């Protein structure tokens, strides 16, 4: 167990048992002294039944809790501005909202809806949909949304002839085939979704966990192996050694996350052909307060080779983003969120709250800022959770600190991302507005 929040999740699950151990020992001593060892048996049974009941309760019966949030559109008053798009429940509504405001999903000259010459995705792009696969239940990216997103990409008005790869690095505990997934039908895993399309289209999965401990060189140096490229030097500001995957897809395409699609015949990269859709879940984090678009790049790096998690607070993931490849689009799954401060990133069905929202932005920092402040923090406040300040991007908590430091790393690379709310325009569709 190499990932700190995995250890935190294990610790959380043991809290109940560790808290009763002293009393348990006392009962055992008393039982010996009076010959009533059956008391010990009853105690063990009670603990087991209580723990099992809690698991069943949080996993199955507390799944329908929702909140009604007060959300308002806003117009940026300062430049340069970033846009955040907020829609009710579906990727289709989100894409329609983006298109109505001038951000076209499809790159096309056809004049079809949501398309234009400056659109985001052409029909021949190789698109990595970077999901969250480290956790089951509500901790992973919603597979109903994933299915809808893949279908929208395949429905390109010019006819899709590119490739889609659903990928993530769960740092040793990831799975794209969880039996209990984040979906209306909990058995619908990411693998199950992809299998619906992989026969007729170039759609596949790749679990980067399996190559996370393999250090390799780039394709142009003659190394065709799958694995991770690792910078030989630590960044002097963040302390991070940037790392990223290179791999051959199930359809035979060679991809360098940093340099793009590799052509082994011409021995050249096509950087513009590779697009990233960054697709995390909005939730709390036991160490860093909030995990969303920026923190989601922990699933790009190799933790075993670089120990990047220790440097997140210094802006390491902003540095990784800047040095490798920024997302073409960030889509934030907020259908079910974990607004319990310090409780995530693993999230059971019972711990999640339904807000039924889907958000997008080309600015991951602005997206994280607005979503945490107006969705996550507002939900925690409505539900009267303690320690909600850990979800506040304006504070000096771990979250606010790492987001600001990440933004500074991206700014140094020329990306004008923002945490200044006066520079954020928010568009809302299909949502009751406050």
C-alpha positions in Angstrom: 0.0 0.0 0.0 2.1 2.9 -1.3 -0.4 5.6 -1.8 -1.1 7.8 1.4 -4.8 8.1 0.9 -5.1 4.3 0.5 -3.5 4.1 4.0 -5.9 6.8 5.2 -8.9 4.8 3.8 -7.7 1.7 5.6 -7.2 3.7 8.8 -10.8 5.1 8.6 -12.2 1.6 8.2 -10.4 0.5 11.4 -11.5 3.4 13.6 -14.5 1.5 15.0 -12.5 -1.5 15.9 -9.5 0.4 17.4 -11.8 2.5 19.5 -13.3 -0.5 21.3 -10.1 -2.5 21.8 -9.4 -1.3 25.3 -12.9 -2.1 26.4 -12.6 -5.4 24.6 -9.4 -6.3 26.5 -11.0 -5.3 29.8 -14.0 -7.6 29.1 -11.6 -10.4 28.3 -9.8 -10.1 31.6 -13.1 -9.9 33.5 -14.3 -13.0 31.6 -11.3 -15.0 32.7 -11.7 -13.9 36.3 -15.4 -15.0 36.6 -15.4 -17.8 34.1 -17.9 -16.1 31.8 -16.1 -16.5 28.5 -19.4 -16.4 26.8 -19.3 -12.6 27.4 -16.3 -12.5 25.1 -18.2 -14.4 22.4 -21.2 -12.0 22.7 -18.9 -9.0 22.4 -17.2 -10.3 19.3 -20.6 -11.1 17.8 -21.9 -7.6 18.6 -18.8 -6.0 17.0 -19.1 -8.1 13.9 -22.9 -7.4 13.5 -22.4 -3.7 14.1 -19.6 -3.4 11.6 -21.5 -5.5 9.0 -24.7 -3.4 9.6 -22.7 -0.2 9.1 -21.2 -1.5 5.9 -24.6 -2.6 4.5 -26.3 0.7 5.7 -23.7 3.0 4.0 -23.3 0.9 0.9 -26.9 0.1 0.1 -29.6 1.9 2.0 -28.3 5.5 2.2 -28.0 6.0 -1.5 -30.8 8.4 -2.2 -29.9 11.5 -0.2 -29.7 14.7 -2.3 -29.5 18.4 -1.8 -30.9 21.4 -3.6 -28.1 23.9 -4.2 -28.4 27.6 -4.8 -26.3 28.3 -7.9 -26.1 31.5 -9.9 -24.5 32.4 -13.2 -22.0 35.1 -13.2 -20.1 37.3 -15.7 -16.4 37.9 -15.3 -15.6 41.5 -14.6 -11.8 41.2 -15.2 -9.7 39.8 -18.0 -8.4 37.4 -19.1 -11.5 35.4 -18.2 -12.1 31.6 -17.8 -15.5 30.0 -18.4 -17.1 27.3 -16.2 -20.2 25.4 -17.6 -22.7 23.8 -15.3 -25.4 21.5 -16.5 -28.0 19.2 -14.9 -27.1 15.6 -15.0 -26.0 14.8 -18.6 -23.0 15.3 -20.9 -25.3 16.1 -23.7 -26.8 19.1 -21.9 -23.3 20.2 -20.9 -22.1 20.0 -24.5 -25.2 21.9 -25.7 -24.5 24.6 -23.1 -20.9 24.9 -24.2 -21.9 25.2 -27.8 -24.5 27.8 -27.1 -21.8 30.0 -25.5 -19.3 29.5 -28.3 -17.1 26.6 -27.1 -17.7 23.9 -29.7 -17.2 20.3 -28.8 -16.6 19.1 -32.4 -14.0 20.5 -34.8 -15.7 20.5 -38.1 -16.7 22.6 -41.1 -20.1 21.0 -41.5 -22.1 23.6 -39.6 -23.6 20.8 -37.4 -24.7 21.6 -33.9 -21.9 22.1 -31.4 -19.3 22.2 -34.2 -17.0 24.7 -35.8 -13.5 25.1 -37.2 -12.2 26.0 -33.7 -13.9 23.1 -32.0 -12.1 20.9 -29.5 -12.2 17.4 -31.0 -11.7 16.5 -34.7 -12.9 13.2 -36.1 -9.4 11.8 -36.4 -8.1 12.6 -32.9 -6.7 10.1 -30.5 -8.5 10.9 -27.3 -7.5 9.8 -23.8 -10.4 9.9 -21.4 -8.6 10.1 -18.1 -11.1 8.7 -15.5 -10.8 7.9 -11.8 -10.4 4.1 -11.4 -8.7 3.9 -8.0 -12.0 3.6 -6.0 -15.2 1.7 -6.4 -18.7 2.8 -5.6 -19.0 6.6 -5.7 -15.3 7.1 -5.6 -14.8 6.5 -9.3 -16.0 8.4 -12.4 -19.6 7.8 -13.2 -19.8 5.2 -15.9 -23.2 6.4 -17.2 -21.5 9.7 -18.0 -18.5 7.9 -19.5 -20.9 5.9 -21.8 -22.6 9.1 -22.9 -19.3 10.9 -23.5 -17.9 8.1 -25.7 -21.1 8.0 -27.7 -20.9 11.8 -28.3 -17.3 11.5 -29.5 -18.3 8.7 -31.9 -21.2 10.8 -33.2 -18.8 13.3 -34.6 -20.5 15.1 -37.6 -17.7 14.2 -39.9 -17.8 10.5 -38.8 -15.3 9.5 -36.1 -12.2 7.6 -37.5 -9.9 8.3 -34.5 -9.4 6.4 -31.3 -10.6 6.6 -27.7 -8.6 5.2 -24.8 -10.1 5.2 -21.3 -7.2 5.2 -18.9 -5.9 5.9 -15.4 -3.2 5.0 -12.9 -4.8 3.9 -9.6 -1.3 3.7 -8.1 -1.4 -0.1 -7.5 -5.0 -0.5 -6.5 -6.8 0.7 -9.6 -9.4 -1.2 -11.6 -11.4 -0.5 -14.7 -13.7 -3.4 -13.9 -15.0 -2.7 -10.4 -18.0 -5.0 -9.6 -19.6 -2.1 -7.7 -19.3 1.1 -9.9 -20.6 4.6 -9.9 -23.7 4.2 -12.1 -27.4 3.6 -12.0 -26.6 -0.1 -12.6 -23.7 -0.6 -10.2 -22.3 -3.6 -12.2 -21.6 -1.3 -15.1 -17.8 -0.9 -15.0 -15.7 1.2 -17.3 -14.6 -2.0 -19.0 -18.3 -3.0 -19.5 -18.9 0.4 -21.1 -15.9 0.2 -23.4 -16.9 -3.3 -24.5 -20.1 -1.9 -26.0 -18.0 0.0 -28.6 -14.7 -1.8 -28.9 -15.8 -4.3 -31.6 -16.8 -1.7 -34.2 -14.7 1.3 -33.1 -11.2 2.0 -31.9 -12.2 2.2 -28.3 -10.2 0.5 -25.5 -8.9 0.8 -22.0 -5.5 0.9 -20.5 -4.7 0.5 -16.8 -1.5 2.4 -16.2 -1.0 0.7 -12.9 0.5 -2.3 -14.6 3.4 -0.2 -16.1 3.8 2.3 -13.2 7.0 0.7 -11.9 8.6 0.3 -15.3 11.0 3.1 -16.2 11.6 3.5 -19.9 12.9 5.9 -22.6 11.0 7.7 -25.3 10.1 6.2 -28.6 12.5 8.5 -30.5 15.4 6.9 -28.5 14.4 3.5 -29.9 12.5 2.2 -26.8 9.1 0.7 -27.8 8.3 -0.7 -24.4 5.3 0.4 -22.4 6.3 2.2 -19.2 7.0 5.6 -17.6 9.3 8.4 -18.5 10.8 10.0 -15.4 12.7 13.3 -15.3 16.2 12.8 -14.0 16.0 16.0 -12.0 13.8 17.3 -9.2 12.1 20.6 -9.9 13.7 23.2 -7.6 10.3 24.8 -6.6 8.0 21.8 -6.2 10.5 19.0 -5.6 8.7 16.8 -8.1 10.4 14.6 -10.7 7.9 14.8 -13.6 6.7 11.4 -14.9 4.2 10.3 -17.5 3.2 7.1 -19.4 4.0 5.9 -22.9 2.2 2.9 -24.1 0.8 0.9 -27.1 -3.0 0.8 -27.1 -5.1 -2.4 -27.7 -5.6 -1.1 -31.2 -1.9 -0.8 -31.9 -1.4 3.0 -31.5 1.8 4.2 -29.8 1.1 7.1 -27.4 3.5 9.3 -25.5 1.4 11.3 -23.0 3.8 14.2 -23.4 4.8 14.2 -27.1 1.7 12.7 -28.7 1.0 9.9 -31.2 4.2 8.1 -32.4 4.5 6.9 -36.0 7.0 4.0 -36.0 7.3 4.2 -39.8 8.2 7.9 -40.1 9.7 8.0 -36.5 7.8 11.2 -35.7 5.4 12.4 -33.1 2.0 14.1 -33.9 1.4 16.2 -30.8 -1.8 17.9 -32.1 -3.5 14.5 -32.7 -3.5 13.6 -29.0 -6.2 15.1 -26.8 -6.9 14.7 -23.1 -10.3 14.7 -21.5 -9.7 15.0 -17.7 -12.7 13.4 -16.1 -12.6 13.3 -12.3 -15.2 13.1 -9.5 -15.7 16.0 -7.2 -15.0 14.9 -3.6 -13.2 15.6 -0.4 -9.7 14.3 0.3 -8.3 13.1 3.6 -5.0 14.8 3.1 -5.4 17.6 0.6 -8.9 18.7 1.4 -10.4 18.4 -2.1 -9.7 16.4 -5.2 -11.0 17.4 -8.6 -9.4 18.4 -11.9 -5.9 19.4 -10.8 -5.5 16.6 -8.2 -6.7 14.2 -10.8 -3.3 14.2 -12.4 -2.1 12.0 -9.6 -3.5 9.3 -11.9 -1.1 10.4 -14.7 2.2 10.2 -12.8 4.0 7.1 -11.4 3.9 7.2 -7.6 6.3 4.2 -7.2 9.0 5.9 -9.3 8.6 9.5 -8.1 6.7 9.8 -4.8 4.8 12.7 -6.3 2.0 12.6 -3.7 4.4 14.1 -1.1 4.8 17.2 -3.3 1.2 18.0 -4.2 1.1 20.8 -1.6 4.0 22.6 -3.3 2.2 22.6 -6.7 3.7 19.4 -8.1 0.6 18.5 -10.2 0.5 21.9 -11.8 4.1 21.4 -12.7 3.4 17.9 -14.1 0.5 19.3 -16.2 2.6 22.2 -17.5 5.6 19.9 -18.4 3.5 17.1 -20.0 0.1 18.0 -21.5 -2.7 20.1 -20.2 -6.2 18.7 -20.7 -8.1 19.8 -23.9 -11.2 19.7 -21.7 -11.9 19.1 -18.0 -15.3 17.5 -17.2 -16.2 17.3 -13.5 -18.5 14.5 -12.4 -20.7 16.0 -9.6 -23.7 13.7 -10.0 -22.7 12.2 -6.7 -20.2 14.0 -4.5 -18.5 13.3 -1.2 -18.8 16.6 0.8 -17.8 15.0 4.1 -14.7 16.9 5.0 -11.6 14.7 5.2 -13.7 11.6 4.3 -12.6 11.0 0.7 -11.3 10.1 -1.7 -12.8 6.6 -1.3 -16.5 7.0 -1.2 -19.2 4.4 -0.5 -22.7 4.7 -1.9 -24.0 5.8 1.5 -21.4 8.5 2.0 -22.2 10.3 -1.3 -24.7 13.1 -1.8 -26.6 13.5 -5.0 -26.3 17.0 -6.7 -26.9 15.7 -10.2 -24.5 18.2 -11.8 -21.9 17.9 -14.5 -19.4 20.7 -15.1 -16.7 21.6 -17.7 -14.0 24.1 -18.3 -10.8 24.4 -20.3 -9.3 25.9 -17.1 -8.8 23.2 -14.4 -8.0 25.7 -11.7 -11.1 27.8 -12.2 -13.2 24.7 -12.4 -11.8 23.4 -9.1 -12.1 26.8 -7.4 -15.8 27.4 -8.4 -16.9 23.8 -7.9 -15.4 23.4 -4.5 -16.7 26.7 -3.3 -20.2 26.6 -4.7 -21.0 22.9 -4.8 -18.8 21.0 -2.3 -18.6 23.6 0.4 -22.3 24.6 0.0 -23.3 21.0 0.4 -21.2 20.5 3.5 -22.7 23.7 5.0 -26.3 22.5 4.2 -25.6 19.2 5.8 -23.9 20.8 8.8 -20.7 18.8 8.5 -17.8 19.8 10.8 -14.5 21.1 9.5 -15.9 22.4 6.2 -13.1 25.0 6.0 -11.0 22.2 4.5 -13.1 22.5 1.4 -12.7 26.3 1.1 -10.4 27.3 -1.8 -10.0 30.8 -0.4 -8.6 29.6 2.9 -5.1 28.6 4.0 -6.0 24.9 4.1 -4.1 22.2 2.3 -6.6 22.5 -0.6 -6.3 26.3 -1.1 -2.5 26.0 -0.8 -2.0 23.3 -3.4 -4.4 24.9 -5.8 -2.7 28.2 -5.6 0.8 26.7 -5.9 -0.4 24.6 -8.9 -1.8 27.7 -10.6 1.5 29.4 -10.1 3.4 26.6 -11.8 0.9 26.7 -14.7 1.2 30.5 -14.9 5.0 30.2 -15.2 4.4 28.0 -18.2 2.1 30.6 -19.8 -1.3 29.3 -18.9 -3.6 32.1 -17.7 -5.7 30.0 -15.3 -7.3 31.6 -12.4 -8.6 31.5 -8.8 -9.9 35.0 -9.0 -13.6 34.9 -9.1 -13.9 38.2 -10.9 -12.2 36.5 -13.8 -14.6 33.5 -13.9 -17.7 33.5 -16.1 -20.2 30.8 -15.1 -22.9 29.5 -17.4 -25.7 27.3 -16.0 -28.4 25.2 -17.8 -31.2 23.0 -16.5 -30.4 23.8 -12.9 -32.6 25.8 -10.4 -30.8 29.0 -10.1 -30.4 31.0 -6.9 
